[in-house]
Amino acid sequence: MVKNDAFYVLLSKKMNFLSHYYFDQNSDAYTVLGTLLPDLTANAQKEWKLYPQKNPQLFENDAELNAILKGWMRHLAVDKHFHNSNFFTTHSQQLSAKLRPILQNSPVKAYFLAHISLELLLDGLLLKNNKVSTEAFYSHLAACDVNKIVQFLELNLVEDTQPFTRYFERFCSSAYLNSYLETEKIAYALHRICLRVWPESLTQAEQEQITEVLVAYQRELESVYFEIFNEISAALALETKQ
């Protein structure tokens, strides 16, 4: 049985960390943090419902907090363009069709897995093609004062920020995004994600079959994947001019 709340929280997760980072990798550290914070907070505590964009006046008198809000809003804009794109619709459907036969005896839903897989494959392609640097990514995060993040969360009515600070420390110290260079490791990451939704996730045999599908699909994507980044960059630039 799917846990509906957790399912929709995870299914609504966006292009992954490095894909969001791509669009603001040359920004200041706190703006970069803001572009990642919606996903970081969701991973730390899925019950939190944060809408800082509804109260921008709370952050406008503090440069760092305002930069975090700017990044947060950029994250939302990127999500909107990505999930409304033909690229997302086409490739998530194609990937879902390839994964469905593997999952016929699994509680895991093919569309859910395709959605998350596509995002991880895009992150991996950015790394493989040197479009982003994990070293720079983690350096941006290291330059941020955790107390500022706590202040941002508290202004969003988060009373207990410890779940986030503990998660954020582990996220930074593990540097696990480096593993996205190895497509073979993505199936295990998917297995761990699915365990947050279903009591039983992917078997070892299913992980191996999924790996074969993802490695082949990433090869197919490589010649076209950057189209979506160019498309979103153009849309963001147009919005900035308006």
C-alpha positions as CSV (number, residue, x, y, z in Angstrom):
1,M,0.0,0.0,0.0
2,V,1.4,3.4,-1.0
3,K,1.7,5.9,1.8
4,N,0.0,8.8,0.0
5,D,1.5,11.7,1.8
6,A,5.1,10.5,1.3
7,F,4.4,9.4,-2.2
8,Y,3.2,12.8,-3.3
9,V,6.0,14.6,-1.5
10,L,8.6,12.5,-3.3
11,L,6.8,12.5,-6.6
12,S,6.7,16.3,-6.5
13,K,10.5,16.4,-6.1
14,K,12.1,18.3,-8.8
15,M,15.1,18.2,-11.0
16,N,17.7,17.1,-8.6
17,F,20.3,19.0,-6.7
18,L,22.9,19.4,-9.5
19,S,20.3,20.2,-12.1
20,H,19.0,23.1,-9.9
21,Y,22.6,24.1,-9.1
22,Y,23.4,24.4,-12.8
23,F,21.3,27.5,-13.3
24,D,22.8,29.4,-10.3
25,Q,26.3,28.0,-10.0
26,N,27.9,31.4,-10.5
27,S,25.7,33.0,-7.9
28,D,26.6,33.8,-4.3
29,A,26.6,31.0,-1.7
30,Y,23.3,31.9,-0.1
31,T,21.4,32.1,-3.4
32,V,22.8,28.7,-4.3
33,L,21.7,27.4,-0.9
34,G,18.2,28.8,-1.6
35,T,18.0,27.0,-4.9
36,L,18.6,23.7,-3.0
37,L,16.7,24.4,0.2
38,P,13.3,23.2,-0.9
39,D,14.6,19.7,-1.6
40,L,17.0,19.8,1.4
41,T,14.2,20.6,3.8
42,A,11.8,18.1,2.2
43,N,14.5,15.4,2.7
44,A,15.2,16.4,6.3
45,Q,11.6,16.5,7.4
46,K,8.9,15.7,4.8
47,E,6.1,17.0,7.1
48,W,7.3,20.6,6.8
49,K,5.3,22.8,4.6
50,L,7.3,26.0,3.9
51,Y,6.1,28.9,1.7
52,P,8.6,31.7,2.3
53,Q,7.6,33.3,-1.1
54,K,4.3,34.3,0.5
55,N,6.0,36.5,3.1
56,P,9.0,38.1,1.4
57,Q,8.9,41.1,3.8
58,L,10.2,38.8,6.5
59,F,13.6,38.5,4.7
60,E,14.1,41.8,2.9
61,N,16.1,43.5,5.6
62,D,18.8,40.8,5.8
63,A,21.0,40.3,2.7
64,E,21.7,36.6,3.3
65,L,18.1,35.7,4.1
66,N,16.9,37.7,1.1
67,A,19.5,35.8,-1.1
68,I,18.1,32.5,0.2
69,L,14.6,33.6,-0.7
70,K,15.8,34.6,-4.1
71,G,17.3,31.1,-4.6
72,W,14.1,29.4,-3.3
73,M,12.0,31.3,-5.8
74,R,14.4,30.4,-8.6
75,H,14.0,26.7,-7.6
76,L,10.2,27.0,-8.0
77,A,10.6,28.7,-11.4
78,V,12.9,25.9,-12.6
79,D,10.5,23.3,-11.4
80,K,7.6,24.9,-13.2
81,H,9.4,25.0,-16.5
82,F,10.8,21.5,-16.2
83,H,7.6,19.7,-15.3
84,N,5.6,21.6,-18.0
85,S,8.2,20.8,-20.7
86,N,7.8,18.3,-23.6
87,F,11.2,17.0,-22.6
88,F,10.0,15.9,-19.2
89,T,6.7,14.4,-20.5
90,T,8.4,12.5,-23.3
91,H,11.3,11.1,-21.5
92,S,9.5,10.2,-18.2
93,Q,6.9,8.3,-20.3
94,Q,9.5,6.5,-22.3
95,L,11.5,5.6,-19.3
96,S,8.4,4.5,-17.5
97,A,7.5,2.1,-20.3
98,K,11.0,0.6,-20.1
99,L,10.8,0.1,-16.3
100,R,7.3,-1.2,-16.1
101,P,8.1,-4.8,-17.1
102,I,10.8,-5.0,-14.4
103,L,8.3,-3.8,-11.8
104,Q,5.4,-6.0,-12.6
105,N,5.8,-7.9,-9.3
106,S,6.9,-4.9,-7.3
107,P,4.8,-2.4,-5.3
108,V,7.0,0.4,-6.8
109,K,5.2,2.4,-9.4
110,A,6.9,2.7,-12.8
111,Y,6.0,6.4,-13.3
112,F,7.3,7.3,-9.9
113,L,10.6,5.5,-10.6
114,A,10.9,7.0,-14.1
115,H,10.4,10.5,-12.7
116,I,13.1,10.2,-10.1
117,S,15.4,8.3,-12.5
118,L,15.2,11.0,-15.1
119,E,16.3,13.6,-12.7
120,L,19.2,11.5,-11.4
121,L,20.3,10.7,-15.0
122,L,20.3,14.4,-15.8
123,D,22.5,15.2,-12.8
124,G,24.9,12.4,-13.9
125,L,25.1,13.8,-17.4
126,L,25.9,17.3,-16.1
127,L,28.8,15.8,-14.1
128,K,30.1,13.6,-16.9
129,N,30.1,16.5,-19.3
130,N,31.7,18.9,-16.8
131,K,28.7,21.3,-16.8
132,V,28.9,21.4,-13.0
133,S,31.5,20.7,-10.3
134,T,30.6,18.9,-7.1
135,E,33.7,20.5,-5.5
136,A,32.2,24.0,-6.3
137,F,28.8,22.8,-5.2
138,Y,29.9,21.7,-1.8
139,S,32.2,24.8,-1.4
140,H,29.1,27.0,-1.9
141,L,27.3,25.2,0.9
142,A,30.3,25.2,3.2
143,A,30.4,29.0,2.8
144,C,27.0,29.4,4.4
145,D,26.5,30.0,8.1
146,V,24.2,27.3,9.4
147,N,22.8,29.9,11.9
148,K,21.4,31.8,8.9
149,I,19.6,28.7,7.7
150,V,18.2,28.2,11.1
151,Q,17.0,31.8,11.2
152,F,15.4,31.3,7.8
153,L,13.6,28.2,9.0
154,E,12.4,29.9,12.2
155,L,10.9,32.8,10.2
156,N,9.0,30.0,8.4
157,L,7.6,28.9,11.7
158,V,9.8,25.8,12.1
159,E,10.1,25.3,15.8
160,D,12.6,22.5,15.9
161,T,15.4,23.0,13.4
162,Q,17.6,20.2,14.6
163,P,16.3,17.6,12.1
164,F,17.5,19.9,9.4
165,T,20.9,20.8,10.8
166,R,21.6,17.1,11.4
167,Y,20.6,16.2,7.9
168,F,22.5,19.2,6.4
169,E,25.7,18.2,8.1
170,R,25.4,14.6,6.8
171,F,24.5,15.8,3.4
172,C,27.6,18.0,3.1
173,S,30.1,15.6,4.8
174,S,29.0,12.5,2.8
175,A,29.4,14.3,-0.6
176,Y,27.3,11.5,-2.1
177,L,26.5,13.5,-5.2
178,N,29.9,12.4,-6.5
179,S,28.4,8.9,-6.9
180,Y,26.2,10.2,-9.7
181,L,29.2,9.8,-12.0
182,E,28.6,6.1,-11.8
183,T,25.2,5.3,-13.3
184,E,25.4,1.8,-11.9
185,K,24.9,3.3,-8.4
186,I,21.7,5.1,-9.2
187,A,19.5,2.0,-8.8
188,Y,20.6,1.6,-5.2
189,A,19.8,5.3,-4.6
190,L,16.3,4.6,-6.1
191,H,16.0,1.6,-3.8
192,R,16.7,3.8,-0.8
193,I,14.2,6.5,-2.0
194,C,11.5,3.9,-2.5
195,L,11.9,2.6,1.0
196,R,10.5,6.0,2.2
197,V,7.3,5.2,0.4
198,W,6.8,1.4,0.4
199,P,7.7,-1.0,3.2
200,E,9.4,-3.2,0.6
201,S,11.5,-1.7,-2.2
202,L,13.5,-3.1,-5.0
203,T,15.0,-6.6,-5.0
204,Q,18.6,-7.1,-5.9
205,A,17.5,-8.6,-9.2
206,E,15.3,-5.7,-10.0
207,Q,18.1,-3.2,-9.2
208,E,20.3,-5.0,-11.6
209,Q,17.7,-4.9,-14.4
210,I,17.0,-1.3,-13.7
211,T,20.7,-0.5,-13.9
212,E,20.8,-2.0,-17.4
213,V,17.9,0.2,-18.5
214,L,19.3,3.4,-17.0
215,V,22.8,2.9,-18.4
216,A,21.3,2.4,-21.9
217,Y,18.9,5.3,-21.5
218,Q,21.5,7.7,-20.3
219,R,23.5,6.9,-23.5
220,E,20.4,7.8,-25.5
221,L,19.9,11.0,-23.6
222,E,23.4,12.2,-23.9
223,S,23.0,13.7,-27.3
224,V,19.8,15.6,-26.4
225,Y,19.8,16.1,-22.6
226,F,21.2,19.7,-22.7
227,E,18.2,20.9,-24.8
228,I,16.1,21.1,-21.6
229,F,18.8,23.2,-19.8
230,N,19.0,25.6,-22.7
231,E,15.2,25.8,-22.8
232,I,14.8,26.6,-19.1
233,S,17.7,29.1,-19.3
234,A,16.0,30.9,-22.1
235,A,12.7,31.0,-20.2
236,L,14.4,32.3,-17.0
237,A,16.2,35.0,-18.9
238,L,12.9,36.1,-20.5
239,E,11.2,36.3,-17.1
240,T,14.1,38.4,-15.7
241,K,13.6,40.9,-18.5
242,Q,9.9,41.3,-17.9
